[in-house]
Amino acid sequence: QVTLVESGGGLVQAGGSLRLSCTASGRTFSTHNMAWFREAPGKEREFVAVIRWSGGDTYYADFVKGRFTISRDTAKNTVHLEMNDLKRDDTAVYYCAADLRPMRMGAVTTANDYGYWGQGTQVTVSS
């Protein structure tokens, strides 16, 4: 059984930082793009960041550029999201996701591109 488990969420004041982690088990995702999405109350799930299966290329949503950093440790089957300068609008449940297809190229910023999802971790930013 394939599972993705997120951790690291919590309550933080605006301007603070959090580091989310996602560990996969049941199979390796070394050849899959890995991403983070988020879902705020009353809003649709939205793309946050992706790191390519090749490991070097990353892409971010405009609203997190310069504040969030995605990284991966292929040997540990883990992906991280370092979040700095958090804002109240960043409050959401954050989901880790693995691409449905291996070694996919091109844009992979829609939820339909991803076939494996974690259960989510809550991030709450207070003023």
Disulfide bonds with the S-S distance in Angstrom:
Cys22-Cys96 2.11
